[in-house]
Amino acid sequence: MTDSLRIATAGAVTRLVLDRPTLHNAFDAALVTAMTGALDAAAADPAVRVVVLEGAGASFSAGADLQWMRAMAAASEEDNRADALALARLMRTLDELPKPTIARVHGAAYGGGVGLIACCDIAIGVSAASFGLTESRLGLLPAVISPYVIAAIGPRQARRWFATAERFDAATAHRLGLLHEVVAADALDAAVARQATLLCQAGPVAAAAAKALVRAVVDGDSRDAVDAANAALIARLRVSPEGQEGIGAFLDKRAPAWTS
């Protein structure tokens, strides 16, 4: 584990804090590896119900560390491919994590930082937060994060923001779909806690399967295949211990066991 990532668990909520405040939480190879490992550990821990991703200091994340980028610019194409694949694994691990995730966006997010937000299931930001997909200014593109950002804001918007590298504010991020909610700075923690509480009140299996359901519907080959898969899913959930407990609790007008 690296000193640039802090992990704190309280109850069923694990917080991953990018902790390079003097560098605006820009990530390098060590931080990418540490974050991937921390997410893998959270996925394997049955006690973890929710993962919150946040940054220390003034920024959420400025994306790639400039020194890291300078070193990779001098490396071979093969080394750059391996480096990019490591970042791709981090993004995919976060996107497919079998636990609900919340991005707590208290400050600026650029480049890969926007990718991290797009990979989270819920994103809440303060009104003063700023955003940008600034890679084209360097003659690059946000290629590794593009599947997740496009899924969040749509292809039409992505074509504009990828090409122009224009920065945008929290209100625009909300309008684009990158943020689900924009709040005042002093209301951010309460807003994140509310979402975490709601997620912990949901059935653990159901909450974990939600993103897989959405992905299957979006990527489904045919309506018949989607209908068959969804019917199989709901049937499996209804007869599962969690489904039986949830239905029974509702009928008995009591709280389900997982909320106690």
HELIX and SHEET records of a PDB file:
HELIX    1   1 PRO A   21  LEU A   23  5                                   3    
HELIX    2   2 ALA A   29  ALA A   44  1                                  16    
HELIX    3   3 LEU A   66  ALA A   73  1                                   8    
HELIX    4   4 GLU A   77  ASP A   95  1                                  19    
HELIX    5   5 GLY A  112  CYS A  119  1                                   8    
HELIX    6   6 GLU A  135  LEU A  138  5                                   4    
HELIX    7   7 SER A  146  ILE A  153  1                                   8    
HELIX    8   8 PRO A  155  THR A  164  1                                  10    
HELIX    9   9 ALA A  170  LEU A  176  1                                   7    
HELIX   10  10 ALA A  185  ALA A  187  5                                   3    
HELIX   11  11 LEU A  188  GLN A  201  1                                  14    
HELIX   12  12 PRO A  204  ASP A  219  1                                  16    
HELIX   13  13 ARG A  223  VAL A  239  1                                  17    
HELIX   14  14 PRO A  241  ASP A  252  1                                  12    
HELIX   15  15 ALA A  257  THR A  259  5                                   3    
SHEET    1   A 6 LEU A   5  ALA A  10  0                                        
SHEET    2   A 6 VAL A  13  LEU A  18 -1                                        
SHEET    3   A 6 VAL A  50  GLY A  55  1                                        
SHEET    4   A 6 THR A 101  VAL A 105  1                                        
SHEET    5   A 6 ILE A 122  VAL A 126  1                                        
SHEET    6   A 6 GLU A 181  VAL A 183  1                                        
SHEET    1   B 3 ALA A 109  TYR A 110  0                                        
SHEET    2   B 3 SER A 130  GLY A 132  1                                        
SHEET    3   B 3 ARG A 167  ASP A 169 -1                                        
END                                                                             
